[in-house]
Amino acid sequence: MPDGNIWTEILTRLRDDLDDEEYRRWFSNSVYASDSGDQITVWVPSAGDARQILQNYSDKLSRALAGLGRRDTVVRFLATGYTGDDEDDEKED
């Protein structure tokens, strides 16, 4: 990998495929955590962000991974904090 980590490489590919606002909203606050080979772990601000990314960008992530020779790798998003969405989920219990 030239500069940085696999997540940096994926973000470079995603940035080319998304408009600036979309990229800023969903990916600019993501932080690489680890790469075990078959799973890349990425920190995102909230569980709601993780859900939105997985629901709306899975295909783009898969294409980026395939382009990097990592077709069988999954990206796991972990929330670093809580937002209003998370508080609403807790109230439903």
VMD Tcl script that builds the backbone (N, CA, C; Angstrom):
set m [mol new atoms 279]
animate dup $m
set s [atomselect $m all]
$s set {name element resname resid chain x y z} {
  {N N MET 1 A 0.844 -1.170 0.000}
  {CA C MET 1 A 0.000 0.000 0.000}
  {C C MET 1 A 0.888 1.231 0.000}
  {N N PRO 2 A 0.725 2.136 -0.919}
  {CA C PRO 2 A 1.605 3.288 -1.014}
  {C C PRO 2 A 1.621 4.119 0.266}
  {N N ASP 3 A 0.753 5.104 0.395}
  {CA C ASP 3 A 0.714 5.965 1.576}
  {C C ASP 3 A -0.483 5.591 2.439}
  {N N GLY 4 A -0.253 5.447 3.726}
  {CA C GLY 4 A -1.370 5.239 4.629}
  {C C GLY 4 A -1.857 3.809 4.689}
  {N N ASN 5 A -3.131 3.667 5.016}
  {CA C ASN 5 A -3.737 2.363 5.247}
  {C C ASN 5 A -4.795 2.069 4.195}
  {N N ILE 6 A -5.384 0.898 4.295}
  {CA C ILE 6 A -6.389 0.469 3.317}
  {C C ILE 6 A -7.610 1.395 3.320}
  {N N TRP 7 A -8.006 1.909 4.490}
  {CA C TRP 7 A -9.153 2.810 4.538}
  {C C TRP 7 A -8.882 4.100 3.772}
  {N N THR 8 A -7.667 4.609 3.856}
  {CA C THR 8 A -7.285 5.792 3.089}
  {C C THR 8 A -7.440 5.523 1.597}
  {N N GLU 9 A -7.025 4.333 1.174}
  {CA C GLU 9 A -7.154 3.957 -0.244}
  {C C GLU 9 A -8.625 3.850 -0.662}
  {N N ILE 10 A -9.444 3.282 0.208}
  {CA C ILE 10 A -10.875 3.169 -0.086}
  {C C ILE 10 A -11.505 4.557 -0.166}
  {N N LEU 11 A -11.163 5.426 0.786}
  {CA C LEU 11 A -11.710 6.783 0.778}
  {C C LEU 11 A -11.333 7.537 -0.490}
  {N N THR 12 A -10.125 7.338 -0.969}
  {CA C THR 12 A -9.700 7.981 -2.215}
  {C C THR 12 A -10.599 7.553 -3.363}
  {N N ARG 13 A -10.910 6.282 -3.432}
  {CA C ARG 13 A -11.796 5.781 -4.485}
  {C C ARG 13 A -13.229 6.284 -4.312}
  {N N LEU 14 A -13.711 6.311 -3.069}
  {CA C LEU 14 A -15.068 6.806 -2.817}
  {C C LEU 14 A -15.195 8.285 -3.151}
  {N N ARG 15 A -14.184 9.046 -2.817}
  {CA C ARG 15 A -14.221 10.494 -3.067}
  {C C ARG 15 A -14.422 10.795 -4.551}
  {N N ASP 16 A -13.820 9.971 -5.403}
  {CA C ASP 16 A -13.981 10.138 -6.854}
  {C C ASP 16 A -15.395 9.803 -7.315}
  {N N ASP 17 A -16.120 9.029 -6.506}
  {CA C ASP 17 A -17.433 8.508 -6.899}
  {C C ASP 17 A -18.603 9.242 -6.233}
  {N N LEU 18 A -18.316 10.166 -5.312}
  {CA C LEU 18 A -19.363 10.867 -4.564}
  {C C LEU 18 A -19.228 12.374 -4.737}
  {N N ASP 19 A -20.340 13.089 -4.579}
  {CA C ASP 19 A -20.207 14.546 -4.592}
  {C C ASP 19 A -19.612 14.985 -3.246}
  {N N ASP 20 A -19.093 16.196 -3.207}
  {CA C ASP 20 A -18.362 16.672 -2.029}
  {C C ASP 20 A -19.195 16.622 -0.746}
  {N N GLU 21 A -20.445 17.042 -0.816}
  {CA C GLU 21 A -21.298 17.067 0.371}
  {C C GLU 21 A -21.570 15.654 0.890}
  {N N GLU 22 A -21.849 14.748 -0.019}
  {CA C GLU 22 A -22.096 13.351 0.353}
  {C C GLU 22 A -20.856 12.754 1.043}
  {N N TYR 23 A -19.715 12.984 0.450}
  {CA C TYR 23 A -18.464 12.480 1.030}
  {C C TYR 23 A -18.241 13.100 2.408}
  {N N ARG 24 A -18.393 14.404 2.507}
  {CA C ARG 24 A -18.174 15.088 3.785}
  {C C ARG 24 A -19.108 14.551 4.858}
  {N N ARG 25 A -20.380 14.415 4.519}
  {CA C ARG 25 A -21.388 14.001 5.499}
  {C C ARG 25 A -21.140 12.599 6.047}
  {N N TRP 26 A -20.819 11.660 5.162}
  {CA C TRP 26 A -20.774 10.266 5.580}
  {C C TRP 26 A -19.381 9.708 5.824}
  {N N PHE 27 A -18.350 10.292 5.240}
  {CA C PHE 27 A -17.039 9.652 5.328}
  {C C PHE 27 A -15.927 10.507 5.920}
  {N N SER 28 A -16.088 11.827 5.968}
  {CA C SER 28 A -14.971 12.669 6.414}
  {C C SER 28 A -14.629 12.475 7.890}
  {N N ASN 29 A -15.574 12.031 8.694}
  {CA C ASN 29 A -15.312 11.818 10.117}
  {C C ASN 29 A -15.000 10.364 10.459}
  {N N SER 30 A -14.849 9.529 9.446}
  {CA C SER 30 A -14.515 8.128 9.709}
  {C C SER 30 A -13.019 8.001 9.976}
  {N N VAL 31 A -12.668 7.036 10.823}
  {CA C VAL 31 A -11.273 6.849 11.224}
  {C C VAL 31 A -10.931 5.364 11.158}
  {N N TYR 32 A -9.841 5.065 10.477}
  {CA C TYR 32 A -9.345 3.692 10.388}
  {C C TYR 32 A -9.005 3.166 11.774}
  {N N ALA 33 A -9.451 1.950 12.093}
  {CA C ALA 33 A -9.128 1.327 13.378}
  {C C ALA 33 A -8.194 0.138 13.199}
  {N N SER 34 A -8.555 -0.806 12.285}
  {CA C SER 34 A -7.710 -1.984 12.108}
  {C C SER 34 A -8.042 -2.718 10.814}
  {N N ASP 35 A -7.135 -3.610 10.443}
  {CA C ASP 35 A -7.309 -4.443 9.255}
  {C C ASP 35 A -6.785 -5.831 9.592}
  {N N SER 36 A -7.687 -6.802 9.705}
  {CA C SER 36 A -7.292 -8.165 10.047}
  {C C SER 36 A -7.116 -9.037 8.809}
  {N N GLY 37 A -7.244 -8.438 7.631}
  {CA C GLY 37 A -7.136 -9.204 6.397}
  {C C GLY 37 A -8.499 -9.433 5.777}
  {N N ASP 38 A -9.403 -10.065 6.533}
  {CA C ASP 38 A -10.748 -10.301 6.005}
  {C C ASP 38 A -11.759 -9.283 6.522}
  {N N GLN 39 A -11.327 -8.416 7.457}
  {CA C GLN 39 A -12.219 -7.387 7.993}
  {C C GLN 39 A -11.441 -6.105 8.286}
  {N N ILE 40 A -11.991 -5.002 7.795}
  {CA C ILE 40 A -11.444 -3.676 8.084}
  {C C ILE 40 A -12.406 -3.020 9.063}
  {N N THR 41 A -11.895 -2.531 10.170}
  {CA C THR 41 A -12.728 -1.870 11.165}
  {C C THR 41 A -12.506 -0.369 11.083}
  {N N VAL 42 A -13.618 0.366 11.052}
  {CA C VAL 42 A -13.589 1.819 10.899}
  {C C VAL 42 A -14.494 2.436 11.962}
  {N N TRP 43 A -13.989 3.473 12.631}
  {CA C TRP 43 A -14.784 4.221 13.600}
  {C C TRP 43 A -15.591 5.294 12.874}
  {N N VAL 44 A -16.858 5.430 13.247}
  {CA C VAL 44 A -17.721 6.503 12.745}
  {C C VAL 44 A -18.374 7.175 13.956}
  {N N PRO 45 A -18.875 8.409 13.794}
  {CA C PRO 45 A -19.393 9.156 14.940}
  {C C PRO 45 A -20.579 8.516 15.658}
  {N N SER 46 A -21.447 7.809 14.932}
  {CA C SER 46 A -22.654 7.279 15.579}
  {C C SER 46 A -23.115 5.995 14.904}
  {N N ALA 47 A -23.962 5.258 15.630}
  {CA C ALA 47 A -24.562 4.054 15.061}
  {C C ALA 47 A -25.449 4.414 13.864}
  {N N GLY 48 A -26.079 5.589 13.926}
  {CA C GLY 48 A -26.902 6.040 12.800}
  {C C GLY 48 A -26.070 6.248 11.539}
  {N N ASP 49 A -24.875 6.807 11.704}
  {CA C ASP 49 A -23.976 6.970 10.556}
  {C C ASP 49 A -23.597 5.605 9.987}
  {N N ALA 50 A -23.284 4.667 10.869}
  {CA C ALA 50 A -22.916 3.318 10.413}
  {C C ALA 50 A -24.056 2.702 9.605}
  {N N ARG 51 A -25.285 2.822 10.103}
  {CA C ARG 51 A -26.443 2.275 9.381}
  {C C ARG 51 A -26.615 2.934 8.018}
  {N N GLN 52 A -26.517 4.257 7.967}
  {CA C GLN 52 A -26.683 4.979 6.705}
  {C C GLN 52 A -25.621 4.565 5.688}
  {N N ILE 53 A -24.386 4.467 6.142}
  {CA C ILE 53 A -23.302 4.080 5.233}
  {C C ILE 53 A -23.564 2.684 4.690}
  {N N LEU 54 A -23.895 1.749 5.559}
  {CA C LEU 54 A -24.133 0.375 5.105}
  {C C LEU 54 A -25.342 0.281 4.181}
  {N N GLN 55 A -26.400 1.027 4.473}
  {CA C GLN 55 A -27.606 0.977 3.645}
  {C C GLN 55 A -27.403 1.628 2.281}
  {N N ASN 56 A -26.638 2.709 2.250}
  {CA C ASN 56 A -26.560 3.501 1.022}
  {C C ASN 56 A -25.257 3.381 0.227}
  {N N TYR 57 A -24.217 2.855 0.845}
  {CA C TYR 57 A -22.916 2.863 0.180}
  {C C TYR 57 A -22.238 1.501 0.111}
  {N N SER 58 A -22.943 0.435 0.442}
  {CA C SER 58 A -22.346 -0.903 0.412}
  {C C SER 58 A -21.811 -1.262 -0.974}
  {N N ASP 59 A -22.579 -0.940 -2.014}
  {CA C ASP 59 A -22.128 -1.263 -3.375}
  {C C ASP 59 A -20.848 -0.514 -3.727}
  {N N LYS 60 A -20.790 0.761 -3.374}
  {CA C LYS 60 A -19.591 1.556 -3.670}
  {C C LYS 60 A -18.398 1.046 -2.866}
  {N N LEU 61 A -18.627 0.660 -1.617}
  {CA C LEU 61 A -17.552 0.090 -0.805}
  {C C LEU 61 A -17.058 -1.224 -1.410}
  {N N SER 62 A -17.992 -2.059 -1.851}
  {CA C SER 62 A -17.611 -3.337 -2.475}
  {C C SER 62 A -16.788 -3.115 -3.738}
  {N N ARG 63 A -17.184 -2.148 -4.550}
  {CA C ARG 63 A -16.423 -1.845 -5.770}
  {C C ARG 63 A -15.026 -1.342 -5.435}
  {N N ALA 64 A -14.930 -0.478 -4.428}
  {CA C ALA 64 A -13.618 0.037 -4.025}
  {C C ALA 64 A -12.734 -1.094 -3.519}
  {N N LEU 65 A -13.289 -1.984 -2.706}
  {CA C LEU 65 A -12.527 -3.123 -2.193}
  {C C LEU 65 A -12.078 -4.034 -3.332}
  {N N ALA 66 A -12.977 -4.313 -4.264}
  {CA C ALA 66 A -12.625 -5.165 -5.407}
  {C C ALA 66 A -11.496 -4.538 -6.219}
  {N N GLY 67 A -11.560 -3.229 -6.400}
  {CA C GLY 67 A -10.524 -2.525 -7.147}
  {C C GLY 67 A -9.167 -2.561 -6.464}
  {N N LEU 68 A -9.178 -2.812 -5.163}
  {CA C LEU 68 A -7.938 -2.904 -4.390}
  {C C LEU 68 A -7.524 -4.354 -4.150}
  {N N GLY 69 A -8.219 -5.277 -4.813}
  {CA C GLY 69 A -7.885 -6.687 -4.660}
  {C C GLY 69 A -8.346 -7.282 -3.345}
  {N N ARG 70 A -9.363 -6.687 -2.741}
  {CA C ARG 70 A -9.860 -7.134 -1.435}
  {C C ARG 70 A -11.342 -7.494 -1.519}
  {N N ARG 71 A -11.729 -8.181 -2.562}
  {CA C ARG 71 A -13.127 -8.522 -2.829}
  {C C ARG 71 A -13.806 -9.242 -1.653}
  {N N ASP 72 A -13.093 -10.092 -0.936}
  {CA C ASP 72 A -13.686 -10.877 0.150}
  {C C ASP 72 A -13.570 -10.212 1.522}
  {N N THR 73 A -13.160 -8.960 1.546}
  {CA C THR 73 A -13.007 -8.227 2.801}
  {C C THR 73 A -14.299 -7.485 3.131}
  {N N VAL 74 A -14.680 -7.489 4.399}
  {CA C VAL 74 A -15.843 -6.713 4.841}
  {C C VAL 74 A -15.358 -5.508 5.633}
  {N N VAL 75 A -16.150 -4.447 5.579}
  {CA C VAL 75 A -15.852 -3.261 6.373}
  {C C VAL 75 A -16.857 -3.231 7.513}
  {N N ARG 76 A -16.348 -3.134 8.717}
  {CA C ARG 76 A -17.174 -3.082 9.926}
  {C C ARG 76 A -17.076 -1.675 10.495}
  {N N PHE 77 A -18.234 -1.047 10.705}
  {CA C PHE 77 A -18.279 0.309 11.237}
  {C C PHE 77 A -18.686 0.263 12.708}
  {N N LEU 78 A -17.883 0.890 13.557}
  {CA C LEU 78 A -18.174 0.968 14.985}
  {C C LEU 78 A -18.400 2.421 15.383}
  {N N ALA 79 A -19.451 2.654 16.157}
  {CA C ALA 79 A -19.779 4.011 16.599}
  {C C ALA 79 A -18.882 4.435 17.753}
  {N N THR 80 A -18.453 5.695 17.706}
  {CA C THR 80 A -17.597 6.231 18.760}
  {C C THR 80 A -18.383 7.003 19.808}
  {N N GLY 81 A -19.633 7.327 19.522}
  {CA C GLY 81 A -20.422 8.127 20.463}
  {C C GLY 81 A -21.899 7.933 20.226}
  {N N TYR 82 A -22.686 8.784 20.831}
  {CA C TYR 82 A -24.144 8.687 20.726}
  {C C TYR 82 A -24.714 9.942 20.082}
  {N N THR 83 A -25.815 9.750 19.370}
  {CA C THR 83 A -26.547 10.879 18.792}
  {C C THR 83 A -28.003 10.744 19.206}
  {N N GLY 84 A -28.820 11.647 18.756}
  {CA C GLY 84 A -30.253 11.572 19.036}
  {C C GLY 84 A -30.853 10.258 18.582}
  {N N ASP 85 A -30.388 9.713 17.448}
  {CA C ASP 85 A -30.888 8.428 16.948}
  {C C ASP 85 A -30.691 7.333 17.984}
  {N N ASP 86 A -29.519 7.292 18.592}
  {CA C ASP 86 A -29.211 6.261 19.569}
  {C C ASP 86 A -30.081 6.410 20.808}
  {N N GLU 87 A -30.324 7.640 21.240}
  {CA C GLU 87 A -31.163 7.880 22.399}
  {C C GLU 87 A -32.595 7.426 22.123}
  {N N ASP 88 A -33.091 7.662 20.903}
  {CA C ASP 88 A -34.428 7.219 20.527}
  {C C ASP 88 A -34.520 5.708 20.582}
  {N N ASP 89 A -33.486 5.001 20.105}
  {CA C ASP 89 A -33.467 3.544 20.131}
  {C C ASP 89 A -33.551 3.031 21.564}
  {N N GLU 90 A -32.840 3.689 22.482}
  {CA C GLU 90 A -32.837 3.249 23.865}
  {C C GLU 90 A -34.205 3.419 24.507}
  {N N LYS 91 A -34.939 4.459 24.146}
  {CA C LYS 91 A -36.261 4.714 24.724}
  {C C LYS 91 A -37.273 3.644 24.332}
  {N N GLU 92 A -37.037 2.957 23.203}
  {CA C GLU 92 A -37.961 1.946 22.734}
  {C C GLU 92 A -37.898 0.677 23.569}
  {N N ASP 93 A -36.858 0.494 24.346}
  {CA C ASP 93 A -36.685 -0.735 25.135}
  {C C ASP 93 A -37.735 -0.876 26.209}
}
mol reanalyze $m
mol bondsrecalc $m
mol representation Tube
mol addrep $m
